[in-house]
Amino acid sequence: MTNFNNSAFTRLAIKSIYNSDVKDPYIIVVDNASDAESVADLIQMEKEFPGLSLILGKENVGYFSGLNIGINFSRKSFPDIDFWVIGNNDLIFPEDFARSLADCSAVLDKYLVVSPNIRMLDGTPQNPHVISAISKRREFVYDLYHSSYILAGLIVRVAKLTHRFTDRKDEQQYAVAQEIYQGYGACYILSPRFFEHFNELWAPTFLMYEEFFLSRQLEGKGFKTYYEPRIMVTHHCHASTGALPGKYRWQLCRNAHKEYRKYVKVWR
């Protein structure tokens, strides 16, 4: 997992793993150049939790790039790992997490990437994120959103008022195990098969659109993400990105959208 100025969430995530049925877990936290207080807290955690390895970055390299640092470290340090659970640091793992993975061993053996059943604190499902495709109408709204910070704010306000009618309905299939186009980026499970084809996650952006680039990476080799509702995690949601200033966060998203448009040509 990655950490950026929010070590309290990292502590909660680690404690939930140790309170679960996962035996002798290897936990790797990659810190993206957090402030001194957060780093001090992480160093203390490394002393408290024997299975924790802390990697202190000198610069903020972003989400997937940060995960790649942890992935490369784990593959060298722990070569016998069966699979990698990767994601945000604001996750809470259930007490029966290991059992749920064991129950889904056939899926984990077959697919390179498995996307779990992610729920917000109020129980709202965040997966399956995108089952098949994104409509041209929604793509048009995305372009408008990223064209102007002021317009982006207006679109967010309108979306809050009309969400019952305008929200995508993909998450309503949260109980259906299936192949999907994109899984929600907060958490993935990588099987050993992933590393038969790739060395790391494709990370062309600093933040945002990670779901798309992972799906594109898999599609390039003829694979898809699999959504498995039996594997569950709870997500505080936006713990890291929420710490970023509003306009700066929008600028990061705009930059990622420009990269996304290199591969998705809706209006051609």
N, C-alpha and C positions, 0 to 999 in steps of 0.2 A: 504494500500500500504506500501511497505518497502522503506526505504531510506538509502543510504550509500554514504556519501561524495558528494552528488549531489543535495543539497536542492533547487537549482535553478529550476531543473526539477519538483520537488515536488510543488513548488510555481505555476508553469505554469499549472500543473494538477489540483490543487485546484481552481485556478482562472477560469479554463475552466468549472469546475463543477458549480461554483457560477454564471458564465455567461450563464449557460444552463437553461433549464426549469425544472430542478430538484428542488423541493421545500423542504426547510429545510433539507438539506442532513446531514447525520452523516458521517464524514470522520475520519478515524483512520489511523495515520501514525506511523509505527513501525520503529524506527531508530536502525540500526545495528551497534552501537558504532562508529558513525562518528567522524570526527575531531571537534575541538571546534568551528570553524567558522560555520560549517554546523549545529551544534546543536543550536548555538545562533540564526541562521536564522529560524530554526524550532520553537524555543520558541517564537520568534517574530510573526510567522504565527499563532500560537495558540491564541495569543492576538488579531490578526486581524480578524480571521475567527471564528465566534461563534460556528459553528458546528464541529470544528476540535478538536479531542482528540489526544494528542501526548504521545507515549510510548517510553521512552528513554532506550534502552537496554545497559547493561554493557559489552556485548560481541556481536560479529557478529555471529549470529546463522544461517545465510543463508536465502535463499529466502522463500521457503514454510514454514520452521519453524518460520520465522518472521511473515509470514501471519497468521500462526496458533495462535501466540500471540495476534494479532489483532482480529482474529475470536473469540477466547475465551473471550476476553474483551468485544466485541460487544454483544455477546449472553447474557452475564450477565448484561451489562449496558443498552442495548436497546433491550429488549425481544420482542418488537412488530415489528421488522424489517421484511419486506416481502421477501427480497432477498439481497444477498451480491454481490457486484461487487468487485472483488479482482484482484490484479495484480501489475505490475511495477509502479513506480512513474513517468516514462517518457511517460505517456499517455496524450492525449488531447481529451476531450469529446466534442461532437458536441452540438450545441445549442438545438437541438430537442432530446436529449438523453432520457429524461423521456418519451416522446411520443413514441419513438421507442420501449422502454420496454413495454409500455402499449399495443402497436400494436401486440406485441409478447406474450401476457399474456397466451395464450393457450399453447404455447411451454414451457414457464417458469413454468406453472402448471404441465406439463407432465414430463419434464426431470429434473434430479438432477443437471446436469451441462450443461450450454449453452456456446458455444464458439462464440464470436462475429466476425464481419468482421473487421479485423485489417489491417490497411494500413500504410505503411511507409510514410514519409513526401513527397516523390515523387509520391505517389499513388500506389506503388507496393504492391500487396496483400500478406499477410503472412498466411492467412487461406483460405481453410482448410489445416491444417499442414500435417497430414497424414490421408488419407481417409480410407484405408483398411490395408495395410501392408507395410513393408520395404523389398526390394528385397535382395536376398542373395548376389548379387554383391555389393550392397551398404553397407551391413553389413560387407563384407570383407574389404571394404575401411575404414569403421569405425574402424575396428580392427587394420589396418595398421596405421591409424592416431594416435591412442592412444598407439601405441607400441613405438614411438620415437618422441621426440620434433622436431628434425631435419626433420624427415620424414613428420611430421604434417605440417611443414612450406612448404615443397615441394608440398604436396597434395593441400594445400590452393592456391598456385600459379598456379598449373595446373587447379584447379577448376575454377579460375578466367578467365583463357584463354578459357576454354571449356564449360562454364556455359550454353551456348545456347543449348548444346547437352546433358549435364550431369545433369542439374538441374531436380529435380522431378517436375512433371507436376500437382501435386495435387492442387496447388494454382490457376491454371487456371479455376477451378470450383468454384471460389469465388462467383459466382452469384447463386449457387445451394444450397438450404437449404437441409440438409441431416444429418443422423447419420454418425459419423466419428470415426476413431480409436484414433486420437490424435488432440487436438486443440493447437494452438500456445500458449506457456506458459505466454505471457505478460499480458493476461487478460482472466478472466472467470467470469461467473455469476453463483452463487450457489443459488438454490431455497431452500425453507424450506424442501422439500423432501430429500435433501442431508443429513440434520441433523436428519432425521428419521432413517438413516442407519449408519451414521458416526458422530463422534464427531469433527473431524478435517481432514485436508489433510494428506495423507500419505507422509512423508518426510524423506526417508532413506538417502538422499544425501544433502550435503551442498549447492551445486549449480548444475545446468544442469540436463537434463533428467526428469525434473518435469512433462513434458507432458506424458511421458511413465508411470510414477508411478501413476499419476492420472487416466489414462485409465485402468491400472491394478487394481487399487482400485475399480473402478466402475465395471469392468468385474467380479470381485470376488463376486458381488451381482447380476450379470445378467443385468447390465446397460451399456449404452454407452453415450458418449458426443454427443451433437447435435450442428451442426454448423448453425447459423442463420445470413444470410447476411444482414438482415434489421437492425440489431443492429451494429452500426459502431463506431470505435474509431481510432484515429491516434496515431502512435507509433514512437517516436524518434529513438528507437532501440539501445540496448546495452549501455545505459547511465551508468548503474551500473557496468556491467562486463567490459566495456571499460575502467573503472578507475583502473582495476586490472592489475598488471604486466603481460606481455605476457606469460612467462613460468609458472607463478603461476596459471594463468587462465587455461592453458593447463593441469596442474597437477590436478586441481579441476575437469576438464572434464574427465581426465583419471580415477580418483577415482570413478566418477559417472558411467563411462562406465563399470568398474569392477563390480559395484553393478548391473547394467543393465544386464550384462552377467550371473548373477546368475539366471535370470528369462527367458532370451531369449537364447536358446541353438541352434544356427543356424547349427552348424557343427556336431551335434549328429546324 
